[in-house]
């Protein structure tokens, strides 16, 4: 390997890991949020012998908290007791996950670009992305989630490359872990099934196609079992009550007309009144709505969740086109929102003033460049068209990456009413990579077209067009 190629590899690697080391070694802070208390109390319940299955919070992040913080299950966590634990072991664990994510992301970039200037540029963008650097300081499951998303993309890429079923089997495990971190991922395997099936059938590999379908469909076993256990243990017919409450919040956010809904119970009038009290455009606070139901001993919000979820489903079914239209219109805002709603999720503090200023500058640059990711809504349909026309290895990999991003953003927008910065954070690195690839492709296509036009003009029709086309630079 030439010295030039070695530098193209070494420089971005040093940037990625060097910047992360500087950030974490000079920032001793960590941060709590409202959900942190809930995850910690679930961890305490698990430490005390409670079932891993729970209708309020899925268990993987509480399990991580239990083991990294060495919880004993004896303390109820609130604003008075939350500082009773030493969080440094958790922060070190999340820092390790961030480094593992960086390794797999660099491998993923290499699968797309090889050793080239494009690899170096993409890795440099990743190295300076303050979002990917700083999330490990937050006591929230996003660090683990984003790491698993990148690992999943790498495993699927290797599966497409090698046809080795072991990569797919490992991917199914990652699917299950993602579900146990964030239940929104339960349908992700099925969203990828048409892409992989089409690719293998076009490659005339029906056996691999069938095996892939079996594996991906089998990933539903964990969510199905989880829901069955929730029904058995808590009489709750779902995964988490959080999703039911979020659905009610969407009804309020979109100001759907609930006045005409027929009442199924006495609770419906209370929910209608709650929806009417909220002003469209303002942040939705559900505590008042849930409290207005007057349900005593509603552990894990099981009863209020069933009531709110059923009411919200009926409201959405009554106005499906309004719900879909408002969600579609919200997609760009949810993707590029920079308003910390309601918290500032990324720390730019450093014990070194110069570094602190540097992190702040990176954060400002990030926010100013973020609107460029709106190109995803152009590039993703383009990737699908290119894939359907030519389902080769690279086009398949790019379509998989784009579909994972689209899946996440769809659920972020259609079924969440706030915290878009946090929800987007788990797909930021794949999003930048995807947009960078197609942005570079478009630039090269434009450059090739201009060179071709100049060649035709210079020849002044003295040279046959076929010879000019032969001299044109190759497409990307």
Secondary structure, DSSP 8 states (H G I E B T S, - for coil): --HHHHHHHHHHHHHHHHHHHHHHHH----B--HHHHHHHHHHHHHHTT--S--SSS-HHHHHHHHHHHT--S----STTTGGGS--HHHHHHHHHHHHHHHHHHHHHHHHHH-SSHHHHHHHHHHHT-HHHHHGGGBSSTHHHHHHHHHHHHHHHHHHHHH--HHHHHHHHHHHHHHHHH-GGGGGHHHHHHHHHHHHHHHTT-HHHHHHHHHHHHHTHHHHHHHHHHHHHHH---SS-HHHHHHHHHHHHHTT---TTS--SSHHHHHHHHHHHHS-TTS----HHHHHHT--TT-GGGHHHHHHHHHHHHHHHHHTHHHHHHHHHHHHHHHHH--S-SSS-------SSHHHHHHHHHHHHHHHHHGGGGGGHHHHHHHHHHHHHH---HHHHHHHHHHHHHHHHHHHHHHS--S-HHHHHGGGHHHHHHHHHHHHHHHHHHHHHHHHHHHHHHHHTT-S-HHHHHHHS----
